[in-house]
Each structure stands twice: as structure tokens, then as C-alpha cells.
Amino acid sequence: MLAAGSGTRFGTGQNKLLARWRGRSLIEHVLATVVSARTEGLLGPIVVVHSPAAPEVGAFATEAECDAVMVTRERPAIAESIKAGFVALEAVHDLRGVTAALLILGDQPRLSVDAIRALVNRGAGSPLVLARPRYAAAPETPGHPVLLGRSHWALVSLTEGDRGLDRIVADRGLQWDRVDLPGDNPDVDTAADLDALDRDAGPSQA
């Protein structure tokens, strides 16, 4: 889970992942969902990458029995966070039998277990999987989380800055398998995004 962004666009001086929505912080919503998915057997070890500027995020991760990994810079690029997560995953856990990793964004509090289940089922245990959601309410927006088969983990080392995996996947002639899902799963980048969550959100996901 990528939870190390500075959230400067949020504009309140507070780390956006600690902003409250429906009675708890954004990061707590996402953690609750991934813990539910882990309990269901959809996920294995969960690594949460956070910034030294927000130790509370690491504390929430530890409380949820996830691995809290702190990057060294307060404002790391996306590539740094992804790399840190994979380094920790491979260094700490026995990954025999693991075929894929799910890259989850910590600022998407409406992430659902249903979305995780659909991606995992699409992967069907294949190390070659490259899958991401296509949400009905935002079909042109690249959806998250993304499922990266183990055969493609080497692509992580090629990421740079805030560009993530999309350019690298395209440059190698690979394609994401789109998993069609209802609704939407928006990022919360600004205070206005947070205010907009309830306009079309259903009940809390977890």
C-alpha cells in the first residue's frame, strides 16, 4: 500500500490520509478493507509504505498487523514508495507460492473488498497477470489497485519519479487486462475531493 505521499494539494497542513471521513481517517478506511480481504484469504502479507512526516500512518498499519515501512524522505516520489514496498516484501516474507502483488493506494477510502476479489480472481494465480479495474463511472481513468504478476516484478526497478508503472508497461508492449467494475474508486487529492466522496458513495465498504 502506497501511503507516503505528502498530500500538499490537500491544503490544510494536515497529512491527507489522516483527514476524517465517516468517523475515521482515510487510511483507516483503506486498512479496514485490506484487512477484511486478508481475512477472506484474498491477500497475504500487507506492506504499508509511509513517510516520516506521518508516523501516525505507520502506527495505524502496525495496529492492523501490517508491515509499516518508512521511507527516508518526507516527500518521496511514487517510484521510491513502490520500490521500498517490494524490497520490504521480499526481505521480510517467505514468498514461496506467491504469484502476484496488489498495489493499493492509501488515499482511496472507497476501495472495496469486491474490487480486490475481482482482481485476484482475474489473476487466477498466474505470475503473468497484469490487471487493473475499469470503473463504470470513470471508464477513461486508469483504475486502482493494480495486480502485478510476479513475472513482472522486475519492472518495479525501472520506475522513476512520479510516473509509476504505466509507461514501463507500455514501452514493453504489454497491456493491462481491464476488469470491469461498477461505480468508482476516486483518489482524495484535495479537500474538495473529500467533500465530494459522499455525493455518490454508498454505504461504508468495511
C-alpha positions as YAML, in Angstrom:
chain: A
units: angstrom
residues:
- id: 1
  name: MET
  ca: [0.00, 0.00, 0.00]
- id: 2
  name: LEU
  ca: [1.38, 3.38, -1.05]
- id: 3
  name: ALA
  ca: [0.76, 5.81, 1.82]
- id: 4
  name: ALA
  ca: [3.84, 8.06, 1.77]
- id: 5
  name: GLY
  ca: [2.61, 10.96, -0.34]
- id: 6
  name: SER
  ca: [2.89, 14.45, 1.14]
- id: 7
  name: GLY
  ca: [-0.63, 15.46, 0.15]
- id: 8
  name: THR
  ca: [0.37, 19.08, -0.45]
- id: 9
  name: ARG
  ca: [-2.69, 19.66, -2.65]
- id: 10
  name: PHE
  ca: [-4.97, 18.85, 0.26]
- id: 11
  name: GLY
  ca: [-4.22, 22.32, 1.54]
- id: 12
  name: THR
  ca: [-4.92, 22.02, 5.27]
- id: 13
  name: GLY
  ca: [-1.38, 21.48, 6.55]
- id: 14
  name: GLN
  ca: [-2.50, 18.03, 7.71]
- id: 15
  name: ASN
  ca: [-1.46, 14.78, 6.07]
- id: 16
  name: LYS
  ca: [-4.47, 13.98, 3.93]
- id: 17
  name: LEU
  ca: [-4.52, 10.32, 4.96]
- id: 18
  name: LEU
  ca: [-5.34, 11.44, 8.49]
- id: 19
  name: ALA
  ca: [-8.34, 13.51, 7.36]
- id: 20
  name: ARG
  ca: [-11.63, 12.18, 8.72]
- id: 21
  name: TRP
  ca: [-14.43, 10.68, 6.66]
- id: 22
  name: ARG
  ca: [-17.38, 8.81, 8.09]
- id: 23
  name: GLY
  ca: [-15.91, 8.74, 11.55]
- id: 24
  name: ARG
  ca: [-12.36, 7.63, 10.84]
- id: 25
  name: SER
  ca: [-9.28, 8.63, 8.89]
- id: 26
  name: LEU
  ca: [-8.86, 7.87, 5.20]
- id: 27
  name: ILE
  ca: [-6.00, 5.46, 5.88]
- id: 28
  name: GLU
  ca: [-8.10, 3.59, 8.45]
- id: 29
  name: HIS
  ca: [-10.80, 3.04, 5.83]
- id: 30
  name: VAL
  ca: [-8.32, 1.54, 3.38]
- id: 31
  name: LEU
  ca: [-6.66, -0.57, 6.06]
- id: 32
  name: ALA
  ca: [-10.03, -1.92, 7.18]
- id: 33
  name: THR
  ca: [-10.76, -3.02, 3.64]
- id: 34
  name: VAL
  ca: [-7.43, -4.74, 3.04]
- id: 35
  name: VAL
  ca: [-7.60, -6.45, 6.43]
- id: 36
  name: SER
  ca: [-11.05, -7.77, 5.52]
- id: 37
  name: ALA
  ca: [-9.61, -9.04, 2.23]
- id: 38
  name: ARG
  ca: [-6.75, -10.68, 4.10]
- id: 39
  name: THR
  ca: [-9.19, -12.36, 6.49]
- id: 40
  name: GLU
  ca: [-11.07, -13.69, 3.47]
- id: 41
  name: GLY
  ca: [-7.84, -15.20, 2.17]
- id: 42
  name: LEU
  ca: [-7.58, -12.87, -0.82]
- id: 43
  name: LEU
  ca: [-4.37, -11.21, 0.39]
- id: 44
  name: GLY
  ca: [-1.26, -12.34, 2.19]
- id: 45
  name: PRO
  ca: [1.25, -10.02, 3.88]
- id: 46
  name: ILE
  ca: [0.38, -6.33, 3.69]
- id: 47
  name: VAL
  ca: [3.18, -3.75, 3.47]
- id: 48
  name: VAL
  ca: [2.27, -0.12, 4.11]
- id: 49
  name: VAL
  ca: [4.85, 2.42, 2.92]
- id: 50
  name: HIS
  ca: [4.63, 5.71, 4.80]
- id: 51
  name: SER
  ca: [6.53, 8.95, 5.26]
- id: 52
  name: PRO
  ca: [8.48, 10.07, 8.35]
- id: 53
  name: ALA
  ca: [6.21, 13.13, 8.29]
- id: 54
  name: ALA
  ca: [3.22, 10.94, 9.22]
- id: 55
  name: PRO
  ca: [4.21, 8.38, 11.87]
- id: 56
  name: GLU
  ca: [0.51, 8.00, 12.67]
- id: 57
  name: VAL
  ca: [0.05, 6.18, 9.36]
- id: 58
  name: GLY
  ca: [2.70, 3.67, 10.40]
- id: 59
  name: ALA
  ca: [1.02, 3.27, 13.78]
- id: 60
  name: PHE
  ca: [-2.34, 2.52, 12.16]
- id: 61
  name: ALA
  ca: [-0.64, -0.04, 9.90]
- id: 62
  name: THR
  ca: [1.04, -1.76, 12.83]
- id: 63
  name: GLU
  ca: [-2.23, -1.83, 14.77]
- id: 64
  name: ALA
  ca: [-3.81, -3.56, 11.77]
- id: 65
  name: GLU
  ca: [-0.99, -6.17, 11.83]
- id: 66
  name: CYS
  ca: [0.53, -4.89, 8.61]
- id: 67
  name: ASP
  ca: [4.21, -4.19, 7.96]
- id: 68
  name: ALA
  ca: [4.91, -0.46, 8.34]
- id: 69
  name: VAL
  ca: [7.83, 0.63, 6.14]
- id: 70
  name: MET
  ca: [9.04, 4.21, 6.47]
- id: 71
  name: VAL
  ca: [10.79, 5.84, 3.53]
- id: 72
  name: THR
  ca: [13.65, 8.20, 4.30]
- id: 73
  name: ARG
  ca: [12.29, 11.34, 2.63]
- id: 74
  name: GLU
  ca: [9.23, 13.28, 3.73]
- id: 75
  name: ARG
  ca: [8.12, 13.75, 0.12]
- id: 76
  name: PRO
  ca: [9.13, 10.61, -1.78]
- id: 77
  name: ALA
  ca: [8.27, 10.08, -5.42]
- id: 78
  name: ILE
  ca: [5.83, 7.31, -6.27]
- id: 79
  name: ALA
  ca: [8.66, 5.17, -7.64]
- id: 80
  name: GLU
  ca: [10.52, 5.36, -4.32]
- id: 81
  name: SER
  ca: [7.46, 4.17, -2.45]
- id: 82
  name: ILE
  ca: [6.83, 1.27, -4.82]
- id: 83
  name: LYS
  ca: [10.44, 0.15, -4.65]
- id: 84
  name: ALA
  ca: [10.51, 0.40, -0.86]
- id: 85
  name: GLY
  ca: [7.41, -1.75, -0.60]
- id: 86
  name: PHE
  ca: [8.76, -4.50, -2.82]
- id: 87
  name: VAL
  ca: [12.16, -4.51, -1.10]
- id: 88
  name: ALA
  ca: [10.44, -4.94, 2.26]
- id: 89
  name: LEU
  ca: [8.09, -7.60, 0.95]
- id: 90
  name: GLU
  ca: [10.90, -9.72, -0.44]
- id: 91
  name: ALA
  ca: [13.24, -9.14, 2.52]
- id: 92
  name: VAL
  ca: [10.81, -9.98, 5.31]
- id: 93
  name: HIS
  ca: [8.40, -12.60, 3.99]
- id: 94
  name: ASP
  ca: [8.62, -16.12, 2.65]
- id: 95
  name: LEU
  ca: [7.14, -15.65, -0.81]
- id: 96
  name: ARG
  ca: [7.11, -19.25, -1.93]
- id: 97
  name: GLY
  ca: [3.86, -19.80, -3.75]
- id: 98
  name: VAL
  ca: [3.16, -16.06, -4.13]
- id: 99
  name: THR
  ca: [2.25, -15.30, -7.74]
- id: 100
  name: ALA
  ca: [1.31, -11.60, -7.69]
- id: 101
  name: ALA
  ca: [1.26, -8.40, -5.67]
- id: 102
  name: LEU
  ca: [-1.57, -5.89, -5.40]
- id: 103
  name: LEU
  ca: [-0.51, -2.23, -5.43]
- id: 104
  name: ILE
  ca: [-3.03, -0.27, -3.38]
- id: 105
  name: LEU
  ca: [-3.30, 3.50, -2.93]
- id: 106
  name: GLY
  ca: [-3.76, 4.76, 0.60]
- id: 107
  name: ASP
  ca: [-5.90, 7.72, -0.47]
- id: 108
  name: GLN
  ca: [-8.82, 5.75, -1.89]
- id: 109
  name: PRO
  ca: [-11.14, 5.20, 1.10]
- id: 110
  name: ARG
  ca: [-13.92, 3.76, -1.06]
- id: 111
  name: LEU
  ca: [-11.82, 0.78, -2.12]
- id: 112
  name: SER
  ca: [-13.97, -2.33, -1.72]
- id: 113
  name: VAL
  ca: [-13.27, -5.95, -0.95]
- id: 114
  name: ASP
  ca: [-15.35, -6.73, -4.04]
- id: 115
  name: ALA
  ca: [-12.81, -4.91, -6.22]
- id: 116
  name: ILE
  ca: [-9.91, -6.78, -4.62]
- id: 117
  name: ARG
  ca: [-11.73, -10.08, -5.04]
- id: 118
  name: ALA
  ca: [-12.44, -9.40, -8.72]
- id: 119
  name: LEU
  ca: [-8.78, -8.63, -9.42]
- id: 120
  name: VAL
  ca: [-7.48, -11.64, -7.53]
- id: 121
  name: ASN
  ca: [-9.95, -13.90, -9.31]
- id: 122
  name: ARG
  ca: [-8.90, -12.47, -12.67]
- id: 123
  name: GLY
  ca: [-5.28, -13.22, -11.83]
- id: 124
  name: ALA
  ca: [-6.21, -16.85, -11.15]
- id: 125
  name: GLY
  ca: [-2.84, -17.49, -9.56]
- id: 126
  name: SER
  ca: [-0.88, -16.59, -12.71]
- id: 127
  name: PRO
  ca: [2.54, -14.91, -12.32]
- id: 128
  name: LEU
  ca: [1.94, -13.30, -15.74]
- id: 129
  name: VAL
  ca: [-1.09, -11.27, -14.72]
- id: 130
  name: LEU
  ca: [-1.26, -7.52, -15.30]
- id: 131
  name: ALA
  ca: [-4.73, -6.44, -14.24]
- id: 132
  name: ARG
  ca: [-6.42, -3.23, -13.16]
- id: 133
  name: PRO
  ca: [-10.03, -2.11, -12.69]
- id: 134
  name: ARG
  ca: [-12.10, -0.16, -15.16]
- id: 135
  name: TYR
  ca: [-14.79, 1.52, -13.09]
- id: 136
  name: ALA
  ca: [-18.11, 2.17, -14.82]
- id: 137
  name: ALA
  ca: [-18.38, 5.73, -13.51]
- id: 138
  name: ALA
  ca: [-14.89, 6.67, -14.76]
- id: 139
  name: PRO
  ca: [-14.00, 4.28, -17.59]
- id: 140
  name: GLU
  ca: [-11.29, 6.52, -19.05]
- id: 141
  name: THR
  ca: [-9.43, 6.88, -15.73]
- id: 142
  name: PRO
  ca: [-6.79, 4.19, -15.05]
- id: 143
  name: GLY
  ca: [-8.22, 2.27, -12.12]
- id: 144
  name: HIS
  ca: [-6.61, 1.09, -8.90]
- id: 145
  name: PRO
  ca: [-5.49, -1.08, -7.27]
- id: 146
  name: VAL
  ca: [-3.39, -2.93, -9.83]
- id: 147
  name: LEU
  ca: [-2.39, -6.58, -9.77]
- id: 148
  name: LEU
  ca: [1.20, -7.19, -10.83]
- id: 149
  name: GLY
  ca: [2.17, -10.79, -11.55]
- id: 150
  name: ARG
  ca: [5.47, -11.95, -10.12]
- id: 151
  name: SER
  ca: [6.98, -12.38, -13.58]
- id: 152
  name: HIS
  ca: [6.65, -8.60, -13.95]
- id: 153
  name: TRP
  ca: [8.08, -7.57, -10.57]
- id: 154
  name: ALA
  ca: [11.38, -6.65, -12.22]
- id: 155
  name: LEU
  ca: [9.54, -3.71, -13.84]
- id: 156
  name: VAL
  ca: [9.39, -2.06, -10.42]
- id: 157
  name: SER
  ca: [13.15, -1.38, -10.51]
- id: 158
  name: LEU
  ca: [12.64, 0.63, -13.71]
- id: 159
  name: THR
  ca: [10.13, 3.08, -12.26]
- id: 160
  name: GLU
  ca: [11.22, 6.69, -11.91]
- id: 161
  name: GLY
  ca: [9.80, 9.77, -10.23]
- id: 162
  name: ASP
  ca: [6.03, 10.03, -10.10]
- id: 163
  name: ARG
  ca: [5.35, 8.10, -13.31]
- id: 164
  name: GLY
  ca: [4.79, 4.66, -11.82]
- id: 165
  name: LEU
  ca: [4.38, 1.55, -13.95]
- id: 166
  name: ASP
  ca: [2.14, 2.66, -16.82]
- id: 167
  name: ARG
  ca: [4.87, 3.98, -19.12]
- id: 168
  name: ILE
  ca: [7.10, 0.97, -18.48]
- id: 169
  name: VAL
  ca: [4.29, -1.48, -19.21]
- id: 170
  name: ALA
  ca: [3.50, 0.34, -22.47]
- id: 171
  name: ASP
  ca: [7.16, 0.61, -23.52]
- id: 172
  name: ARG
  ca: [7.50, -3.16, -23.31]
- id: 173
  name: GLY
  ca: [4.46, -3.80, -25.46]
- id: 174
  name: LEU
  ca: [2.48, -5.15, -22.53]
- id: 175
  name: GLN
  ca: [-1.14, -4.35, -21.76]
- id: 176
  name: TRP
  ca: [-3.23, -4.17, -18.64]
- id: 177
  name: ASP
  ca: [-6.13, -6.61, -18.51]
- id: 178
  name: ARG
  ca: [-9.12, -4.41, -17.63]
- id: 179
  name: VAL
  ca: [-11.51, -5.75, -15.02]
- id: 180
  name: ASP
  ca: [-14.91, -4.04, -15.40]
- id: 181
  name: LEU
  ca: [-16.39, -2.98, -12.08]
- id: 182
  name: PRO
  ca: [-19.38, -0.85, -11.07]
- id: 183
  name: GLY
  ca: [-19.11, 2.59, -9.50]
- id: 184
  name: ASP
  ca: [-15.86, 4.43, -8.93]
- id: 185
  name: ASN
  ca: [-12.89, 4.48, -6.57]
- id: 186
  name: PRO
  ca: [-11.63, 8.07, -6.54]
- id: 187
  name: ASP
  ca: [-8.39, 9.42, -5.09]
- id: 188
  name: VAL
  ca: [-8.64, 12.06, -2.41]
- id: 189
  name: ASP
  ca: [-6.10, 14.66, -3.51]
- id: 190
  name: THR
  ca: [-7.82, 17.82, -2.30]
- id: 191
  name: ALA
  ca: [-10.26, 18.91, 0.40]
- id: 192
  name: ALA
  ca: [-12.85, 19.27, -2.37]
- id: 193
  name: ASP
  ca: [-12.31, 15.60, -3.30]
- id: 194
  name: LEU
  ca: [-13.04, 14.65, 0.30]
- id: 195
  name: ASP
  ca: [-16.22, 16.72, 0.32]
- id: 196
  name: ALA
  ca: [-17.29, 15.04, -2.92]
- id: 197
  name: LEU
  ca: [-16.95, 11.48, -1.60]
- id: 198
  name: ASP
  ca: [-20.44, 11.37, -0.15]
- id: 199
  name: ARG
  ca: [-22.21, 12.71, -3.23]
- id: 200
  name: ASP
  ca: [-22.35, 9.32, -4.91]
- id: 201
  name: ALA
  ca: [-20.90, 6.95, -2.33]
- id: 202
  name: GLY
  ca: [-22.92, 4.10, -0.98]
- id: 203
  name: PRO
  ca: [-22.54, 2.59, 2.49]
- id: 204
  name: SER
  ca: [-19.10, 2.30, 4.03]
- id: 205
  name: GLN
  ca: [-17.13, -0.56, 2.48]
- id: 206
  name: ALA
  ca: [-15.67, -2.11, 5.62]
...
